[in-house]
């Protein structure tokens, strides 16, 4: 039977526990649980509505590793890999099916662009086999795959020197290539550099981005985090192409899949709205679903009480007595179930000792305004 309240001021205490109401809420845990009230509270019986305060909290935390730095908790967590590619490209169009004329065209285009590349043919019992003469010192050569395969070259790229094709020439494969497909020759020179991001003095996402960009200054690249997107920018000009890969840790922080190479003048990836470094928690937040939302860290949340976190290594059963009481307005609706959430300032659940029980005591009273 619902409690019937007169219109005068009321005051009542409610004790909630993670060990009760399991028949209604079997998913209850010691950091997130809901209790079904024996006597629901009817708000429409009240003239001013209710407000609520946390008076006591009883819980037993689980010990967590001490962590007050962003980096250093896994190998190479602050590493960024940069690959600078110097490129030279030219292409040949297929204007007929005769391989001899096509190879002659390749020689002429290479000479036109000042590239030292040539092909020879060795006739073997298995069939004609091409020999690539790659004379561009300091550069590797990559060819369009469909053409390279028809000529018998199967490797991803070829270093300077003379290379015999891995298989004989296939006229059938060559004939299948449409005339709209170009034979691209790409000469590239990769130089890899490793930079290390310094630990920011202030542990914020803007300070981390600032330290990342300081480490990348000499490479003319930088990152931006705008609150929901992670953006790569490359200011290098000319033939140089830059490829960047973040460490697995930095990738996880910004929600970037790993491995992932950032390439091009700009690349934008969807990131997290809240960046979590996994640092020690400063506060324990007690949230309650029946209270009105308040702003915390720029977002609305139904926070009932903000409590200073205990020592991360503590495993003692903890009692928090909330003095003075801080009252929060309650939603103007009937209350049949009350849910309690214990989390840190980054909305991560507070880890509790296994099989421990969490208890909160709430005080409801008529609003004082």
C-alpha positions as CSV (number, residue, x, y, z in Angstrom):
1,X,0.0,0.0,0.0
2,X,1.6,3.4,-1.0
3,X,2.5,5.7,1.8
4,X,0.0,8.6,2.0
5,X,1.5,11.9,3.1
6,X,-0.3,14.9,4.4
7,X,0.7,18.3,2.9
8,X,2.9,19.3,5.9
9,X,6.7,18.8,5.7
10,X,7.8,15.2,5.8
11,X,11.1,13.4,6.6
12,X,12.0,9.8,6.1
13,X,15.2,7.6,5.9
14,X,15.6,4.8,3.3
15,X,18.3,2.1,3.5
16,X,19.3,0.5,0.2
17,X,21.6,-2.5,-0.3
18,X,23.3,-4.3,-3.1
19,X,22.3,-7.6,-1.4
20,X,18.6,-7.1,-1.6
21,X,15.9,-7.1,-4.4
22,X,17.7,-9.8,-6.4
23,X,14.4,-11.4,-7.1
24,X,13.4,-8.3,-9.0
25,X,16.9,-7.2,-10.2
26,X,19.1,-10.3,-10.6
27,X,21.8,-8.2,-12.3
28,X,22.5,-6.2,-9.2
29,X,26.2,-5.6,-8.4
30,X,27.9,-3.9,-5.5
31,X,28.7,-0.8,-7.6
32,X,25.4,-0.7,-9.5
33,X,22.1,-1.9,-7.9
34,X,18.4,-1.2,-7.8
35,X,16.1,-1.8,-4.8
36,X,12.3,-2.1,-5.0
37,X,10.6,-0.1,-2.3
38,X,8.2,-1.9,0.0
39,X,6.1,1.2,0.2
40,X,6.3,3.4,-3.0
41,X,6.5,7.2,-2.5
42,X,3.7,9.1,-4.2
43,X,4.8,12.5,-5.3
44,X,1.4,13.7,-6.4
45,X,0.4,13.7,-2.7
46,X,2.9,16.5,-1.9
47,X,2.5,20.2,-2.4
48,X,6.2,21.1,-2.7
49,X,7.9,17.9,-3.9
50,X,10.9,16.1,-2.3
51,X,14.6,16.5,-2.1
52,X,17.1,13.8,-1.2
53,X,20.5,13.6,0.5
54,X,23.0,10.8,1.0
55,X,23.6,10.4,4.8
56,X,25.8,7.2,4.9
57,X,27.7,5.0,2.6
58,X,29.2,1.6,3.5
59,X,31.4,-0.3,1.0
60,X,34.6,-2.3,0.6
61,X,36.8,-1.2,-2.3
62,X,39.0,-3.6,-4.3
63,X,42.7,-2.7,-4.4
64,X,43.8,-1.2,-7.7
65,X,47.4,-0.5,-8.9
66,X,48.7,2.9,-8.1
67,X,48.7,5.0,-11.3
68,X,49.4,8.7,-11.5
69,X,51.2,9.0,-14.9
70,X,49.8,8.6,-18.4
71,X,52.8,6.7,-19.8
72,X,55.1,4.0,-18.5
73,X,52.6,1.3,-17.7
74,X,53.3,-0.8,-20.9
75,X,56.3,-1.0,-23.2
76,X,56.7,1.8,-25.7
77,X,53.5,3.5,-24.6
78,X,54.7,7.0,-25.6
79,X,56.2,6.0,-29.0
80,X,55.1,7.4,-32.4
81,X,56.5,5.9,-35.6
82,X,57.0,8.2,-38.6
83,X,57.8,6.9,-42.1
84,X,58.9,9.6,-44.6
85,X,58.5,8.5,-48.2
86,X,60.3,10.3,-51.1
87,X,58.3,9.4,-54.3
88,X,58.8,9.6,-58.0
89,X,56.0,8.4,-60.3
90,X,55.3,7.9,-64.0
91,X,52.9,5.8,-65.9
92,X,52.5,4.0,-69.2
93,X,49.1,3.5,-71.0
94,X,48.3,0.2,-72.7
95,X,47.5,1.1,-76.4
96,X,48.0,-2.3,-78.0
97,X,48.3,-6.0,-77.2
98,X,51.9,-6.6,-78.4
99,X,54.1,-6.9,-75.4
100,X,57.2,-5.9,-77.3
101,X,55.8,-2.5,-78.2
102,X,54.5,-2.1,-74.6
103,X,57.9,-2.7,-73.1
104,X,59.5,-0.3,-75.6
105,X,56.9,2.3,-74.5
106,X,57.9,1.7,-70.9
107,X,61.6,2.3,-71.7
108,X,60.8,5.6,-73.5
109,X,58.6,6.9,-70.7
110,X,61.3,6.0,-68.1
111,X,63.9,7.9,-70.1
112,X,61.6,10.8,-70.5
113,X,61.2,11.1,-66.7
114,X,64.9,10.5,-66.0
115,X,64.3,7.2,-64.4
116,X,66.8,4.4,-64.8
117,X,64.6,1.4,-65.5
118,X,64.8,-1.2,-68.3
119,X,63.5,-4.7,-69.2
120,X,65.2,-7.5,-70.9
121,X,63.7,-10.9,-72.1
122,X,65.3,-14.2,-71.5
123,X,63.9,-17.1,-73.6
124,X,63.7,-20.3,-71.5
125,X,62.1,-23.7,-72.2
126,X,59.1,-22.7,-70.0
127,X,58.6,-19.5,-72.0
128,X,59.8,-15.9,-72.1
129,X,61.0,-14.6,-68.8
130,X,61.5,-10.9,-68.1
131,X,64.5,-9.4,-66.3
132,X,64.0,-6.0,-64.6
133,X,67.0,-3.7,-64.4
134,X,66.3,-1.3,-61.5
135,X,69.0,1.3,-61.6
136,X,67.6,4.0,-59.4
137,X,69.9,4.0,-56.4
138,X,68.4,4.8,-53.1
139,X,64.9,4.0,-54.3
140,X,62.6,0.9,-54.3
141,X,60.3,0.3,-57.3
142,X,56.7,-0.7,-57.1
143,X,54.6,-1.5,-60.2
144,X,50.9,-1.9,-60.8
145,X,50.0,-5.4,-59.6
146,X,48.1,-6.7,-62.6
147,X,50.8,-5.7,-65.1
148,X,53.6,-6.9,-62.8
149,X,51.9,-10.3,-62.5
150,X,51.4,-10.7,-66.2
151,X,55.1,-9.9,-66.7
152,X,56.0,-12.6,-64.0
153,X,56.9,-10.2,-61.1
154,X,55.2,-11.2,-57.9
155,X,57.0,-9.2,-55.2
156,X,55.5,-6.0,-53.6
157,X,58.6,-3.9,-54.6
158,X,62.1,-4.3,-56.1
159,X,65.3,-2.9,-54.8
160,X,68.1,-1.4,-57.0
161,X,69.8,-4.2,-59.1
162,X,68.9,-6.8,-61.6
163,X,65.8,-9.0,-60.9
164,X,64.7,-12.1,-62.8
165,X,60.9,-12.5,-62.8
166,X,59.5,-15.1,-60.5
167,X,57.5,-16.7,-63.3
168,X,57.4,-16.6,-67.1
169,X,55.4,-13.9,-69.1
170,X,51.7,-14.7,-69.5
171,X,50.2,-13.3,-72.7
172,X,46.8,-14.4,-71.5
173,X,47.0,-12.3,-68.3
174,X,48.3,-9.4,-70.3
175,X,45.5,-9.6,-72.8
176,X,42.9,-9.5,-70.0
177,X,44.1,-6.0,-68.8
178,X,41.8,-3.3,-70.0
179,X,43.3,-0.4,-71.9
180,X,41.9,2.0,-69.3
181,X,44.2,0.6,-66.6
182,X,47.6,2.3,-66.4
183,X,50.9,0.7,-65.7
184,X,52.1,2.9,-62.8
185,X,55.8,2.9,-61.8
186,X,56.4,4.3,-58.3
187,X,59.9,4.9,-56.9
188,X,60.0,5.4,-53.2
189,X,62.6,5.8,-50.4
190,X,61.3,5.1,-46.9
191,X,63.1,6.7,-43.9
192,X,61.7,5.6,-40.5
193,X,62.0,7.8,-37.4
194,X,60.8,7.1,-33.8
195,X,59.7,10.0,-31.5
196,X,58.9,9.7,-27.8
197,X,56.1,11.8,-26.3
198,X,57.0,13.4,-23.0
199,X,54.7,12.9,-19.9
200,X,52.5,16.1,-19.6
201,X,52.8,17.9,-16.3
202,X,49.0,18.5,-16.3
203,X,47.1,15.3,-17.0
204,X,44.5,16.6,-19.5
205,X,43.8,15.6,-23.1
206,X,44.9,19.1,-24.4
207,X,48.2,18.8,-22.6
208,X,48.8,15.3,-24.0
209,X,48.0,16.6,-27.5
210,X,50.4,19.5,-26.9
211,X,53.2,17.1,-25.9
212,X,52.5,14.8,-29.0
213,X,52.7,17.8,-31.3
214,X,56.0,19.0,-29.7
215,X,57.5,15.6,-30.4
216,X,56.3,15.8,-34.1
217,X,57.3,19.5,-34.8
218,X,60.3,18.7,-36.9
219,X,58.3,16.4,-39.1
220,X,55.7,19.1,-40.0
221,X,52.7,17.0,-38.8
222,X,50.3,17.6,-35.9
223,X,47.2,16.2,-34.3
224,X,44.0,17.8,-33.1
225,X,41.3,16.5,-30.7
226,X,38.1,18.6,-30.9
227,X,36.1,16.8,-28.3
228,X,34.7,14.1,-30.5
229,X,37.1,13.7,-33.4
230,X,40.8,12.9,-33.7
231,X,42.4,14.7,-36.6
232,X,45.8,14.1,-38.3
233,X,47.4,17.0,-40.4
234,X,50.4,16.8,-42.7
235,X,52.0,20.1,-43.8
236,X,54.8,18.6,-45.8
237,X,55.1,19.8,-49.4
238,X,56.5,18.3,-52.6
239,X,57.2,14.7,-53.3
240,X,57.4,13.6,-49.7
241,X,54.6,11.5,-48.2
242,X,54.5,11.0,-44.5
243,X,53.0,8.0,-42.7
244,X,52.4,8.0,-39.0
245,X,51.5,5.2,-36.6
246,X,50.7,5.7,-32.9
247,X,51.6,3.3,-30.1
248,X,48.9,0.8,-29.1
249,X,48.4,2.8,-25.9
250,X,47.9,6.2,-27.5
251,X,45.7,4.6,-30.1
252,X,43.4,3.1,-27.4
253,X,43.2,6.4,-25.5
254,X,41.8,8.2,-28.6
255,X,39.8,5.2,-29.9
256,X,42.0,4.6,-32.9
257,X,42.2,1.0,-34.2
258,X,45.7,-0.4,-34.1
259,X,47.7,-0.8,-36.3
260,X,46.6,2.3,-38.2
261,X,48.7,4.4,-40.5
262,X,47.8,8.1,-40.8
263,X,48.4,9.1,-44.5
264,X,47.5,12.2,-46.5
265,X,47.1,15.9,-45.9
266,X,44.4,15.3,-43.4
267,X,42.6,12.3,-41.8
268,X,39.7,12.6,-39.4
269,X,38.6,9.7,-37.2
270,X,35.7,9.5,-34.8
271,X,37.0,9.5,-31.2
272,X,35.6,9.3,-27.7
273,X,33.6,12.2,-26.2
274,X,35.5,11.6,-22.9
275,X,39.2,10.7,-22.9
276,X,40.2,8.3,-20.1
277,X,43.9,7.9,-19.2
278,X,43.2,5.3,-16.6
279,X,44.7,7.4,-13.8
280,X,43.9,7.0,-10.1
281,X,40.4,8.4,-9.3
282,X,40.2,11.6,-7.4
283,X,36.5,11.2,-6.5
284,X,33.8,8.6,-5.9
285,X,30.4,9.7,-7.3
286,X,27.2,8.4,-5.9
287,X,24.4,8.6,-8.5
288,X,20.7,8.1,-7.9
289,X,18.1,7.7,-10.6
290,X,15.4,9.5,-8.8
291,X,17.2,12.8,-8.4
292,X,17.3,15.7,-10.9
293,X,20.4,16.0,-13.1
294,X,23.2,18.4,-12.4
295,X,26.1,19.6,-14.5
296,X,29.4,17.7,-13.9
297,X,32.4,18.0,-16.2
298,X,30.1,19.8,-18.7
299,X,27.4,17.1,-18.8
300,X,24.1,16.5,-17.0
301,X,24.2,13.7,-14.6
302,X,22.0,12.6,-11.7
303,X,24.8,12.9,-9.1
304,X,23.7,12.7,-5.4
305,X,27.1,13.1,-3.8
306,X,30.8,13.7,-4.7
307,X,33.2,12.0,-2.2
308,X,37.0,12.0,-2.1
309,X,38.3,8.6,-3.3
310,X,40.0,6.4,-0.7
311,X,43.7,5.3,-1.1
312,X,43.9,3.1,-4.2
313,X,45.6,0.3,-2.2
314,X,43.0,0.4,0.6
315,X,40.9,-2.8,1.1
316,X,39.3,-1.8,4.4
317,X,35.6,-1.8,4.9
318,X,34.7,1.9,4.5
319,X,32.0,4.0,6.2
320,X,31.4,7.5,4.8
321,X,29.2,9.7,7.0
322,X,28.0,12.7,4.9
323,X,28.1,15.8,7.1
324,X,26.8,18.3,6.3
325,X,24.1,16.7,4.2
326,X,23.7,18.0,0.7
327,X,20.1,17.8,-0.7
328,X,19.3,17.4,-4.3
329,X,15.7,17.9,-5.8
330,X,13.9,14.7,-6.6
331,X,11.9,14.1,-9.9
332,X,8.2,14.9,-9.5
333,X,7.0,11.4,-10.0
334,X,6.1,8.3,-8.0
335,X,9.1,6.4,-6.7
336,X,8.8,2.6,-6.7
337,X,12.5,1.6,-7.4
338,X,15.7,3.4,-6.6
339,X,18.9,2.7,-8.4
340,X,22.4,3.5,-7.0
341,X,25.6,3.8,-9.1
342,X,29.1,4.1,-7.7
343,X,31.6,5.4,-10.2
344,X,34.6,7.7,-10.5
345,X,34.8,11.2,-12.1
346,X,35.3,9.6,-15.5
347,X,32.1,7.4,-15.1
348,X,34.2,4.3,-14.6
349,X,32.6,1.8,-12.2
350,X,34.3,1.7,-8.7
351,X,35.8,-1.7,-8.3
352,X,34.5,-3.4,-5.1
353,X,35.9,-6.4,-3.2
354,X,34.5,-9.7,-4.4
355,X,31.2,-10.8,-2.6
356,X,31.1,-7.6,-0.6
357,X,27.9,-5.7,0.2
358,X,27.3,-2.0,-0.5
359,X,24.8,-0.1,1.6
360,X,23.6,3.5,1.3
361,X,21.2,5.5,3.5
362,X,19.2,8.2,2.0
363,X,17.1,11.0,3.6
364,X,14.1,12.3,1.8
365,X,12.4,15.5,3.0
366,X,10.0,18.1,1.7
367,X,11.7,20.7,-0.5
368,X,12.8,23.7,1.5
369,X,12.0,26.2,-1.3
